[in-house]
Amino acid sequence: MAASISKTCIFNFSFRRAFLRSLRLRSCYHFSTSVCVASNSKDLLLQLGKRGIVKGAFPEESAYDQLPILLQSAPQTVYCGFDPTSDSLHVGNLLPLIALLHFQRAGHNVIALIGGATAQIGDPSGKTKEREALAQDTISTNVTGLRDSLQRVFTNHNLYYSSGQKLGTINVLNNLSWYKQRNVVEFVSTVGRHFRMGTMLSRHSVQSRLKSPEGMSLTEFSYQMFQSYDFYYLNQHYDCRIQLGGTDQLGNLMSGHDLIHKVTGEHVFGVTVPLITTMAGDKLGKSAGNAVWLNRDKTSPFELYQYFIRQEDASVERLLKLLTFLPISEIEHIMEIHWKEPEKRIAQKRLAAEVTKLTHGKDGLETAKRCTHAFYHSSVKALEEMSEEELQELFREAPFCELLLESGTTILDMCRKAKAIPDGPKGYQMIADGGVWINQSQVNNPEQVLVVGQHILRNDLSLLRIGKKNFYIVKWLHI
């Protein structure tokens, strides 16, 4: 029962308009049922469509009628997969994660599935060549990192955005748990017989790769079978009937639907979310190959905050709708204020604050704001309030050293012990010529004794800058 790509629900303008219109009409009816209706589900798809979070659904015929009724009939289980190709999620993963949370906020149960097994195969979707094989130790490390990313976002959402409403359950699972005991011959003979080569070859991700110079390995070709089985397994063990995925996952969603329908006769659904891109067409968070990560050890709260502060005016309203839980009416109000004085970047600041709080919590947001004041506004007060960890995150490439604070220590002594200036007359002259800053203030007397509160902050730290870009962090130790 394989459907071709042309039959899928891609939400072009006319389809999207018709779909949302059908949802509006359906929301006007009163649904009488003996089953407990999931709270806040009545207009869920309509609201997600208005925010731009729902791009499409599969199969198209059922998406009009059965999916809205299913979501209103009782709490459902919805899942989305994340392959551990790195030890952290990145900004591009935020939208499917936020889509999951919207379903949870409506009372549905959600599963974040980490592909500890499928990462060994590699998803060909959207790739022009095969991924490099990952060692099992690397995958295990990555699984731990992804689990930390997911659980932190889920915890922060519960703390700061649930507003006391009754939420559905959350499970973070690893598909390795159901593959590690499977026999390969038994798996292929029982699961593989439900797949047809013609259908598998018709998938866009396969077609594009077969036409490339490198072609496609059997390993990658089999990926859709494994992802389909994931959906089947979750359907059988968790009563999961809805899978979320990016638009590049459409072929895999279709394969999962077909497998479950063939084996069980049950109707299940795939819901796609858009791939977020910048105005230049680059994937959000991966411009120039430099991913913006969600784990603090790879991208600090300050760096994440500043990434969203730098978003263009033309993109910010769309990102507020996609990546925050702010009501649309509030977003429209923010934009009204923003356009009066766009140079103040009011909308970008709200976007940055919301995403940083969801990702790193209130403490992470306060860290980002302190770092912003220290870095861009030369705030000594902000520097004094920063922890050693925050200062190292802010100046990630800066050398860090610990020095013993002795009576009579001079500016010249500190610079030499921190190995920030050359020995001899050249280093002395650099200070005298005004080429050295301590805690964002220029100094020019090499012989001046360090003053606590001026050169040494209350947190026993000094930020030393040589020239325009060379920073050093000094932690002072007391006898």
N, C-alpha and C positions, 0 to 999 in steps of 0.2 A: 504494500500500500504506500509505496514511496511517492511523494509528491515532488514535482519539479520546482526549481527555484522560482520560476515565473509565477507560481501559484501562491507564493508565500505572502504574508501580510507585512509589507515594507513601509506602510504609512507614508505613501506619497501624499501630496496635498489633498487630492480628492478623497483618497481612502481615509486619511486621518480626519478630515472634516466629517465624513459619513460615520466613522466609528464614534467620534465624540458626540455627534448628534444622536446616535442610537443610545449611547450611555445616558445622555440627558433625558431622553424619553423614558428609558427604563427606570431612571431614578425617580420618576414621577409616580410609578406604580407602587402600591403597597404589597409587600411580599408576605403572605400568611403562611407560616410553616411551623411545624411542631419542633423543628430543630432550633437550637440556640443560634441566633444570628450573630456573627462576629461583629463586635462593636466597631464603629467608625468605618465599616466596609462599604456602606451603601454607595458612596461616590468615589471610592478609592481610585479606580481606573480613570475616571473622569478627571480627578484632581491631578493624578500623575501625568495624564495627557496634557493638561493645561500647563504644567510645569516643564513639559518637554522630556520627562523622565522615561515615559513609555514611547518607544519608537514603533513597535509593531508586536504582533502576536501570531501564533501558529497553532493549529491550522486556521486559515482565514474564515472558513465557514462557521466554525464553532466560536471564534473570537467575538463575533457579533452578539451571540445569544447565550451560549452556555457558560462562558468564563465569568461574566458579571453575576449570573445567577449562582454559580458555584461559590464565588467569594462572599456572597451575601447569605448563603444557606447555613454555613457553619465555619468555624476556624479551619483553615487549610494549612498544609505544609508546603513551603516554598523554599527552593534551594538555589544556590549559585556557587560555582566552582572557582577555585583560585589555585593555579599550578605554582609550586614553589621553585620557580626558576631563579629567584633571588631570595635573600634572607629578610626581605621587607616588602610590604606592599608599597606602591607608589601612588602619586596623585591620580593617575589614570584609572586606578582601581576604585577610587572613591565613589563614583556614580553607581556601579552595581551594588556596592556595599550600602550606600544610602537608600537605594531602591529596596533592598532587603529590609532596612529599618522602617521604611514607610509601611511595608506589609506587616511588620511586627507591631507598629503603632496602631494598625487597624485591627489588632487582635489575632493575627495569624502567626503560626509557628514557623520559624525560619532556620535553615541549615546553611552554614558556611562550610563548604567542602574543600579541604586542602588535598591536592592531587599528589600525595606522596608516592603513589604508584605511577600515575600517568605522566609525572615529570620525567620518568625514566624513558618515556617514549617521545614526548615532544609534540605539542600541538602545532600543526602546519598552518592554521588559520592566520591569514594576514602576513605570512612570512615568505620571503623570496628565496630562502635557502634553509636547509635543515639546521636545527639548533645543534650546538655542540653537546655531546653526551655528558651528563653530570655524574660524578662519582656518588656512590651511595652515602658516604659520609657528608658530602656537600648537600645532598638532598635532605638528609636528616637535620642538618644545621638550618637549612632554609625553612623546613617545616616548623621548627621551633620559632624562628623569627616571624613567620607569617602568623602563627598562632598568637604570638605576642601582639602583633599589629591588630589582628581581628578582635581579640579580647579587650584590648585597651579602648578601641573605638566603641565597642558594645557597652563597656562599662561607663565610659564618658557620656554616651547617649542616655543611658539609664539615670545617671547622676544629674545631668544638666538639661536634658531635653524631653524627658518623659512627662513632666508636668503632672505627676500623680495618676496618669491614665493607666488602665490595665493593659499590659503588654503581653504579646504572645511569648512563647519560649524561644530560646536560642540554643542551638547545638553547633559546636565546632567539631567536625569529624575529619578523619584522614582515610582516603579510600584504600590505602595500603592495608588497612585492617581486614578488608574482605578479599583482597587479591593474594595476600601472602600464603594462604593455605590452598589456593586453587591450583589444580593440575592443568598444565598448558593444553594437553591433548583433550582433556575433558571440557575445558573452557571453550576451545575452538569448535568442538563437535556439538556442544549444546547451545552456545550463544551464536557462534559464527554461522550456523545454518539458517539463521533468520535474516541474514544480510544478503542482498543481491548486488553483484558486481556492477551492473549497469547503473543502479542508483548511487552506489558509492562513487563511481567514476564521474557522475554528473555534478557532484558538489563543486561549487565555485572554488573552494580552497584547493581541491584536487586538480581541477582543470587548469587553473593558473600555474600550478607547479609542474604539471606534466608538460606544459608548453615552454617551460624555462630550460635553459641550458643544463642545469644540474639535475632536472627531473625530480623524482620523488621516491624515497625508499619505502620498502614494505612496512618498516617500523612506523613511519609517519602515516602511511596509508591506513594502518590499523587503528589509529588514534580514535576515529569516530566510533569504532566498535566499543572501545573501552569507555568512552564518555557516555555512550548510550546505555551501557550496562550499569554505570553509576546511577543514572536516572531510574533504571529498572530496579536496582537494589534498594534505593531510597523509597521507591514506590511500594515495594513489597514489605519493607521493614519499618518505614516511618509514614506510610500512607501519603507520600509526597506526590502531588499531581501537577505542580507548576515548577518549571525551571526558568531562572533568569539568566541572561547572558548578553554580551555585547552583540552588535549587529554582525560582527565578524564570526560569531558563533552560531549563526543561523543554521548552517548545514548540520552541525552537531546536535542542535536542538531538534531538528527534523528527524534525524536518525534515532534519537532517544524516543521521540513520540511514536515512530513507526515500530520500534522494537516492542515497546510496552503494549501497543494496540494489537500487534500480531500475537504476542504470547498470552495476554490477559483479556483482550477485547475492551479494555478500559480506555476511556477518553482522558488524555492528559494534554497539557498546554505548555508552550514555550512563549516567554515574553522577552522581547529584546529591548535593550537600552542603547542609546546612541553612544558612539565613541566621541568623547569631547575633544574638540580641536581648537586651536587658537585661530585668530582671524587669518593667519598666514597658512592655515591648513595643517599645522604640525599637531601631533597628539599632545594633549595637555600633560605637562610634567615630563615630557621626553624631548623637548626641543634641543637641537644640536647634540643629541645623544646623552644629555645630562639629565638623568631622571631626578625628580624631586620625590624623596622617599618619605614614608610615614613613620619610620622608626628613628628615634632621636639620635642614635649613634651614627646615622648616615646623613640625615638632614636635620639640623637643629630647629627648634620651634621658631627661632628668629628667622632662619632662612626660609622656612615654610611660610611664615607670616609675610615676609618681604616679597616672596614669589607672587602672592595674591595681591599685594599692594601695587605691584607693577602691571597688573592686568589692564588692558586697554578699556577705555570708556565704552567702546562698541560691544564689548563682551561681558561687562560686569553684571548687567541685569539678568542675562541668560544664566550666568554662573550662580548668582544668588538664588535663582529658582531651582537650579539643578543640585547645588551642593550645600544648601542650608535648609532648615526646617521652618524658616520664617514664613508666615502667611503671605500669600500673593499681594494682598492689600497693603501689608506693611512694606513689602519690597517696592511696590509702586510709590509709596510715600517716600521711601528712602531715595528713590530715583528723582522724584520731584525736587527734593532738597539738593541732591547731588548736582543736577543740571543748572542750578542757580549759581553755584561756585564750583565747577568741575575741577579747578586747580587744587582744591582741598582734598580731593579723592575720598569723599565721605563714603561713597558706595564701596569702594575698594577696601577701605578700612573696616567696614562692617563685614564684608565677605571674608577678609583675612582673619578677623577676630572669631567669626563663627567656625570656620574650618580649623583654625588652630586649637580652639577649645574642644572641638569634637575629637581631634586627633591626639592632643597632648594634655587636655584638661585645663582647668583654670590656672593651675600653677604654671603650665607650659605657656599659656597666653600671657601671664604676668612676666615671665621670663622674656618672651618676645618683645613685649613693650619696653621693659627695662633696657634690653639690648638696643632697641631702636633709639631710645633717648640718649643712650651712651654713645652710640656710633654716629648718629646723624645730627644730634643736637649738642654734642660735647658736654653732656650733663655729668658733672662730678658726683652729684647726688645719686644718679642712676648707677654709676660705677661703684660707689660705696655699698649700694644695696645688692650688688651682684655677687653670686657665689663664685668660687673658684671654677666650678664646672661650667657655669654660664659664660664666664670670661673666656674660657678655653673654647667653648662652642662659638662664641662671637668672633674670635680671632683664631679660627681653626688651624691655620697654618703657622701661627706664631709659636716660636720656641718658648718653653716654660722652664723656669729654674727656681730653685729655692735658695735663698741667701740668708746668712746669719746677720741680723741687725746689730751692729756694734756701735758704740758711742763714737761720734765724729765721722760716720760714713758719709762721703760726699757724692755728689752727682757723678763725678768722674769715676769713683770707686764702683758705684752701681753699674754704670755702663760697661766698664771693663770686665767686672765679674760676671755680668750677663753675656759677655762676648758679643756685645752689640756694636762696638766700635773697635777700630784697629788700636793696637798698642802704640805708645809713643806719641810724638807731637801731632800726628795726623788726627788721631782720635780726639785729643784735647782741643784741636782747632775746630773740629766738627761741632762740638758743644758751644764753643765761643762764638761761632758763626751763626748760631741759632738753628742748627740742623737737628736738634733733639727736642722731643716733647715728652713730658711726664704727666700722665693723667689728663691728656688733651691740652695741656698748657705748655707753651714754648719756654725753654730755659736757655740761658747763655753764660752762666757762671759755673765752670767746671769745679771750682773749689767750694761751692756752697754746700753746707751740711744739710742732709735730708731732714725735712720737717714733717713730723707726723701730722696728718690731716691735710697736708698739701701734696707732698711727694709720696707719702705712704698713707693709703686710705684706712679708714676705720676697720675694714675687713682684712687688713694686713696684706693688701695687694698693691702693686704698682703696675700701671700700663705704660710701657716705654715705647716710643715711636722714633725711628731714625729715618729722616727723609719723609717721603709721602706715604710709603706703603709697608715699610718694614717694622712690624710690631714684635714686642717681647713682653712676656708676662712674668712678673717677679712675685714670688710668694715669700714674705719675710718671716723668718723664724726668730723667736726671742730666746735669750739665754735663760 
